[in-house]
Amino acid sequence: MLKIEKTEVVGGEAAIRGMRNPMNSWEQSDSAIVNDGGLENSDIIVEKKGNEYFVVGEKDQKLATGLRNAGTDHRKFMRMIIVYVDITAPLYWWKEYDTYKVGTVANSCSTMHKIAEKEFTLDDFSHEHLQEDSVAVLESVIHTLNVHREWYNNKALDDPKIDWWQMIQLLPSSYNQKRTIMLSYEVLANIYKSRRHHKLDEWHTFCDWIEGLPYSEIITGERNAQ
C-alpha cells in the first residue's frame, strides 16, 4: 500500500529561466505566467501560483527535452524543480526509498517516540497480498503489540522500557509510516528509470504518480521515446 497526498511543485519558473543562462538565450524563451482557470488540466503547466499558472512554451520545451537527453551534466535545471509530497508507505518500501539520499529531505512520523500513542489495528499495516493464514499471524502480532502497549502506557512493569522494546523489535516491516518528503525532478528521473518495473506494487504506484506530475516527459523521457 502506498498513499500519496498534498503534491506541490515549485521552482519551475526559475529553473526554465536559468536553463537559458549558459547560452545567454533568454530572449528566445516563450514561457509565461498566465491567469487562466481553464489550464488546470493542461499537460504544459509546470507550476501553479495561486490563480496563476506558469506555462512552458514550445521553444523552452524543446530545449528542456534536449538538455534532459544530453545527460546529467547538461540538465542541471531539473535539480531546481522541487516537489513536496506526503507519502504513507510500509517500512519495507521506505527502506528501499532511503537509497536515494542525495537531493532529498524527509520528515517522518516517529516510531521511536510515538509507537505507543494509539492502538495498533490491521489497517496500520500493508497486508493486501497476505493469505488468510498469514493475516492470522499478523493479527496475533498486533494483539501482542497492543498488550505491551497497554502495559507500557500503564507502567505495569518497574521498567516500562522493557515493553517499549517489545513493540520496537516486534514491529513488522509492513507497518505504514507517513513522511513529508522533498525531492527534485532529477532525483525523480533516477527513481523512475530504476524502479518503473520493480516487483513491489508500491513502486508502480509511485511511478504512476510521477507520470502525473506537470511536464513529466522531462522526468520519464517518454517524449524522446516517441
Disulfide bonds with the S-S distance in Angstrom:
none
